[in-house]
């Protein structure tokens, strides 16, 4: 094994931007020249992943083919001659599986090339179709193996689910064929325990061959590919591990960073990456958000500053007649701590105008304040070309504790997959890790309130967040039934009420902004439940 | 064949409401007693379809099983003794296909029962995974046939995609087994040409056996199941066709209504059904919407009145300083014609307040008016418990010609899958079919305008709607590439610009209200494309 010098081309592609992606790939090929024998890129690195239904389009497939041919031609350059490249890309499919319709017409492929020549192409066999993955919808499965020789070693290729799939029937064939090294391009998005799961998947797939697991880097809509490419020796020992960031990682360097499963640091970096890449890839460089003085907007602001720089972030204080004094003071303190611009726009003029126009008793009177704030923020978004961030956390999005077209308004929701108790945990970790009070302690410590009526507290209408989050973790992330949660010792009435609220808020979530997935079941592209259902309705 | 008297139990189930669904089923069983030998219900009629990821839940599966056992027990009643029932439902699955992960753990089944005994169960073999269908994600494929004898005839069961699938390899086996009648429960949602497509699917599947095609009725989120159950003789001749509405349809009656592919009448009835059932099934009986005097809100109002009654519909005129005189007059006329309540709330007070609070030059000044209207409408929605309807058509949703959290706000979007030129066509048809001016002619004939700045017309920023809709039909509904559209004679610059606008508006659509699907590619659960992509970006 030691004879093959392996490099991971951990690029951050933009879906459909072939000039951009090819440039990154070529740069890494050049960087790797002379230092690496086998250079492995992630799944669909050339066209970007996931493509969604863009994979149905003949123009995407032909543009990918053209870009691939150009890179193969480039590899004929004498200085790249000793490099063998494994590159993921979409390709045209002629046939279908018996079970498939004729909609999908593309393979999820990886081509091996060297010295200007194609050595072979492998098409992904196992097409994940759960959570955020729609591969079975969008691709046609492959049917044959790809083996090649490199420096006297037998090398084979698999793609992502091929080794994750519980059946994984290929592995014995590969072992029988005397494979020494299995090369696996992946499109593996971050979730809290993904680092361990990747290694477990690789180890249980091994049959005496080494595994080079190559992942993508960077954000794509609600997903963040957190790199973490690794090389596992034939004995299941991990020999090398790459970082989260894009770049060329060469396995000669042997130092291993610790696995950071469920660690605040990695989680926070993922949230920063998700926002940075959403903005960068959609051509937006400035954001704004409401600074309420609360913990959600404070953490979101810190993420935005780390993603885009303090100059790019504008905070707006939007006090109403029910706002507490500390909310404005805390918001100002946050802006000072983060070094970003802060403006104050009291909303009472509009509030009075709407009182004059419509009846604002009860809930209507609470919601109108949140909506006036959204109108104000969107006006600034329109006139200054700034992306509005919405600051809702997963707990409130789960139970519908938000105002539609009010605080839920925005183009991106950085912490939508972070439960409230984790918001606090991240805020405390952030202050500790920076060695200073970035997020005001008062914002961390005060009891949560929407401040939409006098003296209002979240605890007036919701259970304690520790309890709520425990129940939500089970109901949503573990997809437990009410009975199953009750069996763990929770009160039935409370669990049923939470479950019922979660279902009733489905229509709100269906109109929610996208935001970074961090858990097994996020409120994003991977959650597909009907709005109209009476199951579990109280 | 004539010996078996067939009935279609075309029920309108609510997802997860077993009491409600079982009651409908039992009612129809009782109605059919003595008149029908074989009573066929639609796909997943007992639990509702589509279930989405609810199919992962053990509690849904056990509740279905319980409801099924109860219905089987009921069928032991002497007066039901001569009835054989085919009923669609979800059921627990033990194994998986090689290609599947372990997430799905249910079959999409149909059980045949009679006289208190189960004759057998069939599990759907071909699981559609395109457009709105996620069956491969949510179900495990079945692996065996179900044949039974009834009055000396051999009867077999297939479910929906089993006969739609292009390969459809079962048909020869069925013919070899001497099948006389194939019974096919379907969950087949309306699209413009679906009636012809259903008959073509059945005919190309036939191998000398008759086909009894049973569909569901009613709306479920963005889908409307438009009934249309039919019996096709062994020679491919259609013998009986049911209507759109829920109920028991007995094939002894031989009269055939004409197929109404792409006819305004059926399309309009589908839109009415979609809204009626969304409201009814989610427990809402009153709606409101802005009456702008334009054609989109006028058609939406007419649909709402037909769905819920004129008493249930509230129109609000929300004139701004840029509103024309005719817009309020036309809105008042519409309310008079429809017999629904109409209130006028000028928005200038709030407009002035926001001018005082923020800079409102250009686009910000246009959008703020649409957003003030949304805040006003949502306040009334909150205080009166009325569902807000949003009135955007498919043309403007396609190119992003709408204000986020403004005119796009609402819980349901009745005409979101109707292109602007079809909005006009439907309005003219509606007036003609009712023999009076329901929708004011002035609303039909005036040039479209958002009226957000002085003298503004849609044609200032969009191509003529006839041209735009022709291009959109190709780009979206036919998923044509720019090159393919240009090859049909359209100007490249224009097609590229439209294509680019469509992509840029993906983030807006990702937050859009659900609404009834009427075409092959709607902006609903069946469209899955990334927000972040630079493909086709100008």
Interface residues (C-beta under 8 A of the other chain):
Chain A: X14 X15 X16 X17 X20 X48 X50 X51 X52 X53 X54 X56 X57 X58 X59 X60 X63 X97 X98 X99 X100 X101 X102 X103 X104 X126 X127 X128 X129 X130 X131 X134 X136 X137 X141 X165 X166 X167 X169 X219 X220 X221 X277 X278 X281 X282 X345 X346 X347 X349 X350 X352 X353 X354 X356 X357 X358 X359 X360 X361 X362 X363 X364 X367 X368 X371 X372 X374 X375 X376 X378 X379 X380 X382 X383 X404 X405 X409 X411 X479 X481 X482 X483 X507 X510 X511 X512 X513 X514 X525 X527 X528 X529 X530 X531 X532 X533 X534 X535 X536 X537
Chain B: X14 X15 X16 X17 X20 X48 X50 X51 X52 X53 X54 X56 X57 X58 X59 X60 X63 X97 X98 X99 X100 X101 X102 X103 X104 X126 X127 X128 X129 X130 X131 X134 X136 X137 X141 X161 X165 X166 X167 X169 X219 X220 X221 X277 X278 X281 X282 X345 X346 X347 X349 X350 X352 X353 X354 X356 X357 X358 X359 X360 X361 X362 X363 X364 X367 X368 X371 X372 X374 X375 X376 X378 X379 X380 X382 X383 X404 X405 X409 X411 X479 X481 X482 X483 X507 X510 X511 X512 X513 X514 X525 X527 X528 X529 X530 X531 X532 X533 X534 X535 X536 X537
